[in-house]
């Protein structure tokens, strides 16, 4: 059985580090997507393959932690009940569904992605080592079993699941709008016979429209945050925010997942919003970056 002190250390580290690193994003752009380096390099790799590689690692890490029940003294080394009638397993299936889309379905449907610097998949793998393990360990833990006992009879649980589903659907819908922009760009390149002469011209970017794109530049980020906040609402008790010590002591893995995503993505969204406005003179001036009407 994993030491509770070791888990507490990992959990506290994962609460604090994204918040500490967040301001660094003011000065450094993660080198992928629209911020991929313009010059070719030995350290740049195919965007689609890199994305699949760095996201698919969530499956074995999460699966190992969930199936081994590392926090359970009674069931250490054995899985919890593997039936959807058991609330923690039901929630684990939502995690798996999300990553099936994120790691496999979505990138395989993408006609193109900008190259990624090697530091990006390395950082993502490090993230999953902590996040996926904490999520799997929590959902197979005695704490989750106790908290989620009778969850199917509680409105809070189903409200969280329903909003999770809305966020998941919104993520797919807005990603599809971006994928369509790339598909049209690829067709146009073929019609022109444009091989870019080996140079990267970012032709697969245009102003997206539709649904939440009318209000924010990154609705896919917003919908993903909605997913995981709703998941946390269903899966874990609300943490105490009375002090830093209380936050560190009471915040369970699902809420840590949500907060880490916000800290790691919010400045990228803001800088991407500025990039859109600079690149497109006719970019809608009333759009916010990532939270409708606010940010």
Secondary structure, 3 states (H helix, E strand, C coil): CCCHHHHHHHHHHHHHHHHHHHHHHHCCCCCCHHHCCCCCCCCEECHHHHHHHHHHHHHHHHHHHHHHCCCCCCCCCCCCCCCCCCHHHHHHHHHHHHHHHHHHHHHHHCCCCCCEEHHHHHHHHHHHHHHHHHHHHHHCCHHHHHHCCCHHHCHHHHHHHHHHHHHHHHHHHHHHHHHHHHHHHHHHHHHHCCCHHHCCCCCCCCCCCCHHHHCECCHHHHHHHHHHHHHHHHHCCCCCCCCHHHHHHHCCHHHHHHHHHHHHHHHHHHHHHHHHHHHCCCCCCCCECCCCCCC
